């Protein structure tokens, strides 16, 4: 287990979690916000994308009150990503994170806010991170509002940054820096 925060638990992804990811990432309601409804995942696609050993992404499952409800990942920003985001000369220890709640009955209950704050705290205390970034699609107002409540700030608009449902969508580069 990575950490537990009251009713919330975050643990490392295990091989048998592939069925959960396939379930969540084939649900059109979830896909509307994560990867697009035109891009559903089956077990083969989940295994290919989430179980690759060639990257530095820490992949985790989120549980709330003992029920597995979602996914979160975090990673040290590489040189290419730093350059793309305008951080090439920034000496901070910078991580990115991405997440979704796959069980839609857990949406709009404040769990996302608890999750983001707990993960930020984990990254700062255990990984000594001095800056965390995310890049939600600009139209995803619910996610952006959640991130802002957790202390993330919009830094810059990334035009045409992410392919979603057949078109390149604008995203916000959002940043969290302790003490700001």
Backbone as a chain_set.jsonl record, in Angstrom:
{"seq": "XXXXXXXXXXXXXXXXXXXXXXXXXXXXXXXXXXXXXXXXXXXXXXXXXXXXXXXXXXXXXXXXXXXXXXXXXXXXXXXXXXXXXXXXXXXXXXXXXXXXXXXXXXXXXXXXXXXXXXXXXXXXXXXXXXXXXXXXXXXXXXXXXXXXXXXXXXXXXXXXXXXXXXXXXXXXXXXXXXXX", "coords": {"N": [[0.842, -1.176, 0.0], [0.536, 2.201, -0.849], [-0.379, 4.537, 0.523], [-2.709, 5.407, 3.135], [-5.545, 7.301, 3.804], [-7.658, 8.028, 5.99], [-10.699, 7.065, 4.843], [-9.784, 6.527, 2.349], [-7.646, 4.69, 0.23], [-4.583, 4.127, -1.398], [-2.913, 2.072, -3.574], [-0.283, 0.147, -5.138], [-0.6, -0.764, -8.584], [-1.692, -3.973, -9.541], [-1.262, -7.051, -11.353], [-3.702, -8.447, -11.609], [-5.516, -6.389, -11.544], [-6.141, -5.609, -14.03], [-8.636, -6.261, -15.095], [-10.342, -4.487, -13.788], [-9.473, -1.997, -14.809], [-10.107, -2.413, -17.523], [-12.885, -2.615, -17.324], [-13.594, -0.026, -16.328], [-12.495, 1.588, -18.352], [-13.977, 1.033, -20.545], [-16.376, 2.069, -20.213], [-18.625, 4.377, -21.378], [-19.292, 6.765, -19.993], [-17.084, 7.258, -18.325], [-15.061, 7.316, -20.239], [-15.721, 9.604, -21.617], [-14.393, 11.576, -20.28], [-11.828, 10.626, -20.056], [-9.587, 9.629, -22.246], [-11.498, 9.307, -24.315], [-14.66, 8.517, -25.829], [-14.554, 7.187, -28.201], [-12.492, 5.471, -27.967], [-12.422, 2.889, -26.533], [-11.246, 0.486, -24.077], [-10.115, -2.859, -24.096], [-9.175, -5.964, -22.463], [-6.718, -6.674, -23.654], [-5.74, -4.233, -24.693], [-5.565, -2.755, -22.312], [-3.605, -4.25, -20.966], [-1.443, -3.779, -22.649], [-1.082, -0.962, -22.485], [-0.952, -0.293, -19.703], [0.735, -2.047, -18.404], [3.335, -1.98, -19.223], [6.841, -2.255, -19.042], [8.687, -0.393, -19.694], [8.707, 2.244, -18.853], [8.675, 5.062, -16.539], [6.507, 5.302, -14.883], [4.524, 5.368, -12.025], [1.952, 3.374, -11.222], [-1.301, 3.182, -9.872], [-4.03, 1.917, -7.838], [-7.078, 3.188, -6.644], [-8.895, 3.049, -3.7], [-11.951, 3.351, -1.935], [-13.384, 3.311, 1.145], [-12.811, 0.585, 1.151], [-13.624, -0.27, -1.369], [-12.654, -0.688, -4.669], [-12.211, 1.98, -6.738], [-10.994, 3.573, -8.672], [-8.215, 4.98, -10.557], [-4.833, 6.132, -10.379], [-1.88, 7.796, -11.42], [1.612, 8.617, -11.231], [4.621, 10.392, -12.068], [8.049, 11.155, -12.682], [8.921, 14.087, -14.343], [10.171, 13.927, -17.587], [12.88, 15.055, -19.758], [11.853, 15.767, -22.309], [9.12, 16.279, -21.756], [9.374, 18.341, -19.884], [10.461, 20.289, -21.561], [8.365, 20.631, -23.423], [6.413, 21.733, -21.754], [7.621, 24.064, -20.981], [9.5, 24.057, -18.935], [12.192, 23.501, -19.037], [14.54, 24.716, -18.025], [13.986, 24.782, -15.371], [14.794, 23.927, -12.123], [13.463, 22.493, -10.195], [12.27, 19.523, -8.489], [10.182, 17.766, -10.314], [7.009, 16.359, -10.794], [4.456, 14.682, -12.655], [0.93, 14.016, -12.686], [-1.907, 11.892, -13.204], [-5.322, 10.94, -13.19], [-8.382, 9.121, -12.565], [-11.755, 8.556, -11.538], [-13.283, 5.606, -11.743], [-15.619, 4.318, -11.053], [-18.65, 5.429, -11.442], [-20.683, 6.06, -9.639], [-19.387, 7.12, -7.521], [-18.688, 9.648, -8.183], [-18.734, 13.23, -7.775], [-18.751, 13.455, -4.981], [-16.795, 14.52, -3.454], [-14.556, 12.963, -3.239], [-12.502, 13.052, -5.105], [-11.163, 15.418, -4.467], [-10.161, 14.771, -1.914], [-8.477, 12.681, -2.681], [-6.599, 13.97, -4.455], [-5.394, 15.865, -2.739], [-4.254, 14.103, -0.856], [-2.474, 12.629, -2.468], [-0.769, 14.647, -3.371], [0.369, 15.384, -0.921], [1.682, 12.968, -0.309], [3.554, 12.828, -2.462], [5.114, 15.083, -1.936], [6.128, 14.606, 0.671], [7.233, 11.976, 0.583], [8.544, 11.664, -1.892], [9.874, 13.978, -2.188], [9.118, 16.073, -3.857], [8.998, 19.187, -5.516], [7.398, 20.511, -7.236], [4.344, 19.938, -8.89], [2.575, 18.863, -11.726], [-0.318, 18.934, -13.882], [-2.403, 18.257, -16.733], [-5.266, 18.903, -17.553], [-8.053, 18.663, -19.843], [-9.307, 21.637, -21.276], [-12.064, 22.015, -21.343], [-13.023, 20.474, -19.288], [-14.39, 21.306, -16.747], [-15.205, 20.493, -14.183], [-13.111, 18.848, -13.217], [-10.993, 20.703, -13.293], [-11.89, 22.619, -11.463], [-11.841, 21.058, -9.122], [-9.054, 20.555, -8.928], [-8.112, 23.154, -8.586], [-9.239, 23.76, -6.095], [-7.611, 22.213, -4.59], [-5.246, 23.533, -4.598], [-3.849, 23.778, -6.993], [-2.744, 25.741, -9.752], [-3.697, 27.431, -12.739], [-1.412, 27.597, -15.322], [-0.636, 27.846, -18.056], [-2.313, 27.878, -21.235], [-2.563, 25.079, -23.302], [-2.686, 24.795, -26.502], [-4.516, 22.619, -28.667], [-3.524, 20.243, -27.516], [-4.15, 17.563, -26.802], [-5.368, 14.61, -28.251], [-8.685, 13.842, -28.506], [-11.559, 12.114, -28.871], [-11.486, 12.323, -31.694], [-10.605, 14.928, -32.243], [-8.128, 17.491, -31.717], [-7.69, 18.747, -28.577], [-7.715, 21.648, -26.47], [-5.741, 22.074, -23.539], [-5.216, 22.758, -20.056], [-2.24, 23.661, -18.543], [-1.539, 22.913, -15.362], [-0.354, 23.69, -12.136], [1.124, 22.759, -9.05], [2.707, 24.081, -6.304], [4.364, 23.793, -3.363], [3.73, 26.021, -0.666], [2.999, 28.229, -2.173]], "CA": [[0.0, 0.0, 0.0], [1.272, 3.467, -0.9], [-0.816, 5.282, 1.699], [-4.12, 5.395, 3.5], [-5.965, 8.58, 4.364], [-9.007, 7.799, 6.482], [-11.448, 6.084, 4.059], [-9.137, 6.416, 1.043], [-6.416, 3.913, 0.154], [-3.939, 4.07, -2.706], [-1.945, 0.975, -3.608], [0.296, -0.086, -6.462], [-1.352, -1.576, -9.531], [-1.306, -5.376, -9.622], [-1.627, -7.659, -12.63], [-5.123, -8.808, -11.632], [-6.333, -5.179, -11.642], [-6.419, -5.299, -15.437], [-10.066, -6.356, -15.364], [-10.946, -3.232, -13.327], [-9.168, -0.96, -15.802], [-10.899, -2.688, -18.726], [-14.282, -2.268, -16.996], [-13.734, 1.42, -16.262], [-12.118, 2.246, -19.611], [-14.922, 0.694, -21.608], [-17.601, 2.766, -19.819], [-18.678, 5.663, -22.096], [-19.321, 7.904, -19.062], [-15.701, 7.488, -17.914], [-14.285, 7.662, -21.434], [-16.01, 10.987, -22.005], [-13.411, 12.431, -19.62], [-10.499, 10.002, -20.052], [-9.208, 8.948, -23.486], [-12.509, 9.469, -25.356], [-15.63, 7.437, -26.038], [-14.187, 6.461, -29.417], [-11.267, 4.741, -27.677], [-12.609, 1.975, -25.4], [-10.168, -0.461, -23.794], [-10.378, -4.241, -23.712], [-8.057, -6.454, -21.643], [-5.464, -6.626, -24.415], [-5.294, -2.841, -24.743], [-5.176, -2.405, -20.948], [-2.315, -4.894, -20.685], [-0.421, -3.102, -23.448], [-0.841, 0.415, -22.042], [-0.736, -0.108, -18.271], [1.662, -3.009, -17.824], [4.623, -1.863, -19.898], [7.943, -2.072, -18.087], [9.652, 0.529, -20.29], [8.535, 3.649, -18.47], [8.913, 5.378, -15.126], [5.216, 5.695, -14.319], [4.002, 4.605, -10.88], [0.521, 3.191, -11.473], [-1.938, 2.82, -8.609], [-5.477, 1.762, -7.721], [-7.69, 3.964, -5.581], [-10.035, 2.406, -3.041], [-12.66, 4.191, -0.977], [-14.112, 2.428, 2.062], [-12.543, -0.793, 0.763], [-14.1, -0.548, -2.729], [-11.767, -0.148, -5.706], [-13.042, 2.92, -7.494], [-10.326, 4.36, -9.694], [-6.816, 4.832, -10.949], [-3.996, 7.331, -10.352], [-0.478, 7.54, -11.746], [2.513, 9.752, -11.076], [5.876, 10.147, -12.778], [9.025, 12.226, -12.776], [8.881, 14.667, -15.691], [11.406, 13.75, -18.362], [13.361, 16.259, -20.443], [10.915, 16.139, -23.388], [7.92, 16.872, -21.166], [9.784, 19.638, -19.332], [10.606, 21.215, -22.692], [7.024, 20.89, -23.962], [5.68, 22.569, -20.806], [8.362, 25.286, -20.699], [10.215, 23.9, -17.676], [13.5, 22.917, -19.312], [15.571, 25.296, -17.15], [13.481, 24.749, -13.997], [15.575, 22.941, -11.362], [12.6, 21.817, -9.234], [11.931, 18.111, -8.661], [8.836, 17.905, -10.857], [6.253, 15.161, -11.143], [3.142, 14.833, -13.237], [-0.02, 13.007, -12.246], [-3.159, 11.727, -13.934], [-6.204, 10.103, -12.407], [-9.812, 9.113, -12.837], [-12.608, 7.691, -10.733], [-13.936, 4.742, -12.725], [-16.946, 3.935, -10.568], [-19.336, 6.717, -11.583], [-21.516, 6.367, -8.467], [-18.532, 7.829, -6.571], [-18.448, 11.007, -8.674], [-19.413, 14.359, -7.127], [-18.872, 13.198, -3.544], [-15.63, 15.108, -2.795], [-13.467, 11.989, -3.147], [-11.409, 13.541, -5.944], [-10.421, 16.42, -3.688], [-9.422, 14.028, -0.885], [-7.432, 11.944, -3.399], [-5.565, 14.88, -4.956], [-4.649, 16.4, -1.591], [-3.459, 13.023, -0.258], [-1.373, 12.293, -3.374], [0.165, 15.777, -3.304], [1.095, 15.238, 0.345], [2.564, 11.812, -0.468], [4.657, 13.176, -3.357], [5.979, 16.062, -1.28], [6.824, 14.041, 1.832], [7.967, 10.734, 0.294], [9.36, 11.793, -3.109], [10.548, 15.289, -2.093], [8.719, 16.828, -5.041], [8.834, 20.613, -5.255], [6.4, 21.031, -8.166], [3.513, 18.89, -9.486], [1.786, 19.405, -12.832], [-1.358, 18.154, -14.559], [-2.841, 18.952, -17.95], [-6.645, 18.55, -17.895], [-8.64, 19.339, -20.994], [-9.858, 22.935, -20.873], [-13.516, 21.938, -21.199], [-13.348, 19.633, -18.126], [-14.491, 22.298, -15.67], [-15.326, 19.826, -12.885], [-11.758, 18.46, -12.8], [-10.209, 21.917, -13.065], [-12.365, 23.191, -10.197], [-11.306, 20.194, -8.071], [-7.615, 20.781, -8.813], [-7.914, 24.487, -8.018], [-9.556, 23.658, -4.664], [-6.48, 21.521, -3.966], [-4.07, 24.395, -4.636], [-3.234, 23.862, -8.318], [-3.02, 26.992, -10.464], [-3.544, 27.408, -14.194], [-0.167, 28.247, -15.71], [-0.746, 28.25, -19.457], [-3.183, 27.087, -22.096], [-1.819, 24.266, -24.265], [-3.61, 24.625, -27.627], [-4.468, 21.376, -29.433], [-2.549, 19.422, -26.785], [-4.507, 16.157, -26.613], [-6.373, 14.047, -29.148], [-9.82, 13.324, -27.74], [-12.755, 11.919, -29.692], [-11.286, 12.748, -33.075], [-10.07, 16.279, -32.438], [-7.124, 17.921, -30.755], [-8.331, 19.636, -27.6], [-6.882, 22.492, -25.615], [-5.589, 21.648, -22.153], [-4.571, 23.698, -19.161], [-1.123, 23.225, -17.726], [-1.817, 23.331, -13.989], [0.839, 23.46, -11.319], [1.074, 22.89, -7.59], [4.018, 24.309, -5.708], [4.162, 24.028, -1.928], [4.039, 27.348, -0.142], [2.578, 29.354, -3.035]], "C": [[0.89, 1.243, 0.0], [0.937, 4.314, 0.328], [-2.306, 5.074, 1.928], [-4.422, 6.721, 4.167], [-7.432, 8.431, 4.753], [-9.698, 6.721, 5.633], [-10.802, 5.779, 2.708], [-7.841, 5.623, 1.152], [-5.889, 3.982, -1.266], [-2.855, 3.004, -2.626], [-1.428, 0.806, -5.02], [-0.592, -1.011, -7.295], [-0.798, -2.999, -9.542], [-1.836, -5.956, -10.931], [-3.133, -7.955, -12.712], [-6.062, -7.599, -11.629], [-6.698, -4.856, -13.088], [-7.907, -5.365, -15.751], [-10.807, -5.095, -14.892], [-10.724, -2.118, -14.344], [-9.982, -1.167, -17.069], [-12.37, -2.327, -18.503], [-14.473, -0.748, -17.039], [-13.502, 2.083, -17.615], [-12.892, 1.719, -20.817], [-16.282, 1.32, -21.305], [-17.629, 4.13, -20.513], [-18.686, 6.888, -21.168], [-17.91, 8.26, -18.594], [-14.878, 7.977, -19.1], [-14.556, 9.08, -21.928], [-14.955, 11.931, -21.436], [-11.992, 11.888, -19.707], [-10.333, 9.174, -21.317], [-10.256, 8.987, -24.59], [-13.386, 8.253, -25.563], [-15.347, 6.629, -27.287], [-12.956, 5.577, -29.202], [-11.436, 3.799, -26.479], [-11.46, 0.968, -25.29], [-10.744, -1.845, -23.529], [-9.166, -4.706, -22.913], [-6.723, -6.368, -22.372], [-4.89, -5.21, -24.437], [-4.858, -2.349, -23.356], [-3.796, -2.98, -20.64], [-1.179, -4.196, -21.416], [-0.07, -1.733, -22.879], [-0.405, 0.518, -20.576], [0.298, -1.055, -17.662], [2.994, -3.06, -18.568], [5.709, -1.611, -18.859], [8.954, -1.037, -18.572], [9.472, 1.979, -19.865], [8.737, 3.816, -16.969], [7.635, 5.803, -14.418], [4.853, 4.773, -13.159], [2.485, 4.56, -11.027], [-0.145, 2.623, -10.222], [-3.453, 2.69, -8.743], [-5.937, 2.538, -6.494], [-8.846, 3.14, -5.008], [-10.639, 3.39, -2.052], [-13.57, 3.279, -0.166], [-14.0, 0.969, 1.622], [-12.993, -1.184, -0.631], [-13.144, 0.098, -3.725], [-12.586, 0.703, -6.656], [-12.314, 3.657, -8.61], [-8.839, 4.124, -9.785], [-6.109, 6.175, -10.809], [-2.572, 6.911, -10.708], [0.325, 8.811, -11.521], [3.865, 9.374, -11.665], [6.75, 11.39, -12.731], [8.997, 12.763, -14.202], [10.226, 14.472, -16.378], [11.737, 15.041, -19.107], [12.397, 16.716, -21.541], [9.672, 16.82, -22.84], [8.237, 18.227, -20.548], [9.89, 20.682, -20.444], [9.24, 21.618, -23.231], [6.242, 21.848, -23.07], [6.403, 23.864, -20.458], [9.139, 25.254, -19.396], [11.647, 23.402, -17.861], [14.587, 23.434, -18.371], [15.162, 25.314, -15.68], [14.177, 23.618, -13.239], [14.742, 22.215, -10.3], [12.502, 20.326, -9.528], [10.459, 18.095, -9.057], [8.242, 16.559, -11.242], [4.96, 15.582, -11.824], [2.236, 13.774, -12.636], [-1.279, 13.06, -13.096], [-4.025, 10.77, -13.121], [-7.623, 10.122, -12.958], [-10.514, 8.223, -11.81], [-13.451, 6.912, -11.731], [-15.313, 4.269, -12.332], [-17.772, 5.208, -10.471], [-20.237, 7.06, -10.398], [-20.711, 7.076, -7.377], [-18.166, 9.233, -7.044], [-19.235, 12.013, -7.824], [-19.663, 14.132, -5.64], [-17.676, 13.764, -2.766], [-14.444, 14.168, -2.685], [-12.264, 12.441, -3.967], [-10.534, 14.532, -5.2], [-9.577, 15.736, -2.605], [-8.238, 13.3, -1.53], [-6.286, 12.866, -3.812], [-4.737, 15.424, -3.799], [-3.751, 15.333, -0.968], [-2.27, 12.658, -1.149], [-0.334, 13.395, -3.385], [1.011, 15.66, -2.033], [2.093, 14.08, 0.263], [3.785, 12.176, -1.318], [5.638, 14.153, -2.704], [6.789, 15.409, -0.157], [7.682, 12.828, 1.488], [8.899, 10.837, -0.912], [10.098, 13.126, -3.175], [10.314, 16.146, -3.339], [8.536, 18.291, -4.654], [7.869, 21.282, -6.228], [5.674, 19.844, -8.789], [2.676, 19.535, -10.579], [0.758, 18.389, -13.31], [-1.787, 18.947, -15.779], [-4.26, 18.542, -18.357], [-7.127, 19.296, -19.135], [-9.411, 20.564, -20.521], [-11.365, 22.895, -20.656], [-13.937, 21.173, -19.941], [-13.365, 20.494, -16.852], [-14.559, 21.652, -14.283], [-13.939, 19.44, -12.355], [-10.926, 19.692, -12.461], [-10.597, 22.563, -11.739], [-11.824, 22.384, -9.005], [-9.819, 20.49, -7.845], [-7.323, 22.15, -8.202], [-8.217, 24.494, -6.515], [-8.41, 23.005, -3.895], [-5.18, 22.318, -4.055], [-3.344, 24.457, -5.966], [-3.661, 25.179, -8.965], [-2.839, 26.784, -11.961], [-2.299, 28.214, -14.546], [-0.225, 28.736, -17.151], [-1.689, 27.32, -20.2], [-2.305, 26.372, -23.115], [-2.748, 23.98, -25.439], [-3.398, 23.295, -28.35], [-3.561, 20.332, -28.815], [-2.865, 17.927, -26.783], [-5.595, 15.729, -27.585], [-7.461, 13.402, -28.305], [-11.039, 13.299, -28.651], [-12.625, 12.585, -31.066], [-10.795, 14.159, -33.291], [-9.053, 16.612, -31.354], [-7.73, 18.993, -29.868], [-7.289, 20.446, -26.841], [-6.859, 21.917, -24.203], [-4.995, 22.793, -21.348], [-3.386, 23.014, -18.511], [-1.394, 23.801, -16.344], [-0.658, 22.882, -13.114], [0.513, 23.62, -9.827], [2.501, 23.06, -7.103], [3.798, 24.625, -4.238], [4.557, 25.437, -1.526], [3.656, 28.504, -1.025], [1.089, 29.513, -3.031]], "O": [[1.865, 1.327, 0.747], [1.82, 4.748, 1.067], [-3.046, 4.633, 1.048], [-3.649, 7.205, 4.994], [-8.33, 8.677, 3.948], [-9.304, 5.557, 5.706], [-11.236, 4.866, 2.005], [-7.035, 5.853, 2.054], [-6.656, 3.905, -2.225], [-2.0, 3.024, -1.741], [-2.049, 1.259, -5.982], [-1.242, -1.916, -6.77], [0.416, -3.201, -9.552], [-2.754, -5.403, -11.536], [-3.759, -7.742, -13.75], [-7.279, -7.767, -11.704], [-7.476, -3.937, -13.343], [-8.394, -4.604, -16.587], [-11.783, -4.679, -15.516], [-11.651, -1.39, -14.699], [-10.496, -0.203, -17.637], [-13.021, -1.793, -19.4], [-15.386, -0.245, -17.694], [-14.211, 3.018, -17.987], [-12.502, 1.937, -21.964], [-17.236, 1.124, -22.058], [-16.752, 4.959, -20.268], [-18.143, 7.934, -21.524], [-17.577, 9.44, -18.478], [-14.101, 8.925, -18.986], [-13.707, 9.683, -22.585], [-14.654, 12.963, -22.035], [-11.04, 12.626, -19.453], [-10.915, 8.094, -21.417], [-9.91, 8.712, -25.739], [-12.929, 7.113, -25.486], [-15.84, 5.51, -27.429], [-12.437, 4.998, -30.156], [-10.68, 3.894, -25.512], [-10.797, 0.647, -26.276], [-11.742, -1.985, -22.822], [-8.229, -3.935, -22.704], [-5.707, -6.025, -21.768], [-3.693, -5.017, -24.224], [-3.884, -1.604, -23.244], [-2.926, -2.282, -20.118], [-0.086, -4.039, -20.873], [1.106, -1.378, -22.796], [0.441, 1.351, -20.252], [0.692, -0.872, -16.51], [3.69, -4.075, -18.538], [5.514, -0.845, -17.914], [9.977, -0.828, -17.921], [10.054, 2.867, -20.489], [8.94, 2.849, -16.236], [7.679, 6.576, -13.461], [4.873, 3.55, -13.296], [1.817, 5.592, -10.963], [0.376, 1.703, -9.592], [-4.07, 3.272, -9.636], [-5.279, 2.544, -5.453], [-9.668, 2.604, -5.752], [-9.926, 4.163, -1.412], [-14.413, 2.57, -0.714], [-14.965, 0.209, 1.707], [-12.769, -2.321, -1.047], [-12.859, 1.292, -3.634], [-13.526, 0.227, -7.293], [-12.963, 4.311, -9.426], [-8.286, 3.205, -9.182], [-6.692, 7.225, -11.078], [-2.119, 5.824, -10.349], [-0.196, 9.923, -11.606], [4.214, 8.197, -11.751], [6.261, 12.52, -12.739], [9.042, 11.992, -15.16], [11.276, 14.804, -15.829], [10.964, 15.999, -19.084], [12.15, 17.912, -21.69], [9.218, 17.822, -23.39], [7.45, 19.164, -20.677], [9.456, 21.822, -20.279], [8.982, 22.798, -23.468], [5.49, 22.685, -23.57], [5.864, 24.686, -19.717], [9.411, 26.301, -18.81], [12.25, 22.921, -16.902], [15.462, 22.671, -17.963], [15.909, 25.808, -14.836], [14.145, 22.469, -13.679], [15.288, 21.389, -9.569], [12.634, 19.907, -10.678], [9.588, 18.376, -8.234], [8.872, 15.742, -11.913], [4.443, 16.678, -11.605], [2.709, 12.755, -12.134], [-1.663, 14.103, -13.626], [-3.505, 9.886, -12.44], [-8.007, 11.017, -13.711], [-9.936, 7.268, -11.291], [-14.24, 7.494, -12.476], [-16.097, 3.859, -13.189], [-17.615, 5.981, -9.526], [-20.529, 8.235, -10.172], [-21.288, 7.58, -6.414], [-17.409, 9.932, -6.371], [-20.264, 11.681, -7.236], [-20.681, 14.572, -5.106], [-17.548, 13.525, -1.565], [-13.424, 14.531, -2.099], [-11.123, 12.23, -3.557], [-9.308, 14.486, -5.295], [-8.413, 16.086, -2.408], [-7.132, 13.304, -0.989], [-5.124, 12.565, -3.541], [-3.509, 15.441, -3.871], [-2.615, 15.621, -0.593], [-1.176, 12.405, -0.644], [0.864, 13.113, -3.408], [2.231, 15.821, -2.077], [3.229, 14.208, 0.72], [4.918, 11.871, -0.942], [6.849, 14.052, -2.902], [7.994, 15.634, -0.046], [8.763, 12.668, 2.055], [9.934, 10.171, -0.951], [10.858, 13.374, -4.111], [11.211, 16.849, -3.804], [7.987, 18.598, -3.596], [7.55, 22.462, -6.083], [6.305, 18.858, -9.172], [2.131, 20.622, -10.39], [0.927, 17.177, -13.171], [-1.567, 20.156, -15.857], [-4.442, 17.903, -19.393], [-6.675, 20.401, -19.434], [-10.083, 20.528, -19.49], [-11.89, 23.672, -19.858], [-15.108, 21.223, -19.566], [-12.471, 20.41, -16.01], [-14.029, 22.201, -13.317], [-13.63, 19.676, -11.187], [-10.231, 19.712, -11.445], [-9.732, 23.004, -10.981], [-11.402, 22.96, -8.002], [-9.381, 20.655, -6.706], [-6.401, 22.293, -7.399], [-7.523, 25.162, -5.748], [-8.258, 23.22, -2.692], [-4.128, 21.837, -3.634], [-2.315, 25.126, -6.067], [-4.773, 25.664, -8.76], [-1.946, 26.056, -12.397], [-2.147, 29.361, -14.126], [0.093, 29.89, -17.439], [-1.847, 26.149, -19.854], [-1.417, 26.976, -23.716], [-3.522, 23.024, -25.389], [-2.266, 22.89, -28.613], [-2.888, 19.6, -29.541], [-1.947, 17.107, -26.765], [-6.617, 16.401, -27.725], [-7.188, 12.523, -27.488], [-11.49, 14.337, -29.136], [-13.517, 13.298, -31.527], [-10.584, 14.558, -34.436], [-9.106, 16.093, -30.239], [-8.221, 20.015, -30.348], [-6.164, 20.006, -26.607], [-7.844, 21.344, -23.738], [-4.35, 23.686, -21.899], [-3.514, 21.908, -17.986], [-1.471, 25.017, -16.17], [-0.064, 21.826, -13.333], [-0.259, 24.489, -9.421], [3.389, 22.28, -7.449], [3.131, 25.602, -3.899], [5.569, 25.975, -1.975], [3.944, 29.653, -0.691], [0.562, 30.405, -3.697]]}, "num_chains": 1, "name": "protein.A"}
